[in-house]
């Protein structure tokens, strides 16, 4: 059985690109943790995935938050209105 590592490498490349854009790096572990939580949230709720028929993982799991066209803004509004337990 052949293993395809391309999706993981592409995701790691995106993370590396974002970290390079933050020129001074992270000032603390908490900063890095917040960044990774943001990336995870964007991956799961905002960015459609080609292998999931252009749906997000949340949409495939039938988690419908009705975020609208601007999913990032919709996600922020959802959290403001419904609270954030984290």
LINPENOR-V308297 format. One record per residue. N is the residue number from 1. RES is the residue in one letter. OMEGA is omega in radians with two decimals (none if undefined). Layout:
N_RES_OMEGA ; N_RES_OMEGA
This chain:
1_X_-3.11 ; 2_X_-3.11 ; 3_X_3.11 ; 4_X_-3.08 ; 5_X_-3.05 ; 6_X_-3.14 ; 7_X_3.13 ; 8_X_3.13 ; 9_X_3.12 ; 10_X_3.13 ; 11_X_3.10 ; 12_X_3.09 ; 13_X_3.10 ; 14_X_3.12 ; 15_X_-3.14 ; 16_X_3.11 ; 17_X_3.14 ; 18_X_-3.14 ; 19_X_3.09 ; 20_X_3.13 ; 21_X_3.06 ; 22_X_-2.90 ; 23_X_-3.09 ; 24_X_-3.11 ; 25_X_-3.14 ; 26_X_-3.12 ; 27_X_-3.12 ; 28_X_3.08 ; 29_X_3.13 ; 30_X_3.08 ; 31_X_3.13 ; 32_X_3.13 ; 33_X_3.10 ; 34_X_3.11 ; 35_X_-3.12 ; 36_X_3.06 ; 37_X_3.09 ; 38_X_3.13 ; 39_X_3.13 ; 40_X_3.14 ; 41_X_3.11 ; 42_X_3.12 ; 43_X_-3.04 ; 44_X_-3.02 ; 45_X_-3.01 ; 46_X_-3.02 ; 47_X_3.06 ; 48_X_-3.09 ; 49_X_-3.11 ; 50_X_-3.12 ; 51_X_3.11 ; 52_X_-3.14 ; 53_X_3.10 ; 54_X_3.02 ; 55_X_3.04 ; 56_X_3.05 ; 57_X_3.12 ; 58_X_3.11 ; 59_X_3.11 ; 60_X_3.11 ; 61_X_3.13 ; 62_X_3.00 ; 63_X_-3.06 ; 64_X_3.13 ; 65_X_-3.12 ; 66_X_-3.05 ; 67_X_-3.14 ; 68_X_-3.06 ; 69_X_3.09 ; 70_X_-2.99 ; 71_X_3.13 ; 72_X_3.10 ; 73_X_3.10 ; 74_X_3.12 ; 75_X_3.10 ; 76_X_3.13 ; 77_X_3.12 ; 78_X_-3.14 ; 79_X_3.10 ; 80_X_-3.08 ; 81_X_-3.03 ; 82_X_3.14 ; 83_X_3.14 ; 84_X_-3.09 ; 85_X_-3.10 ; 86_X_none
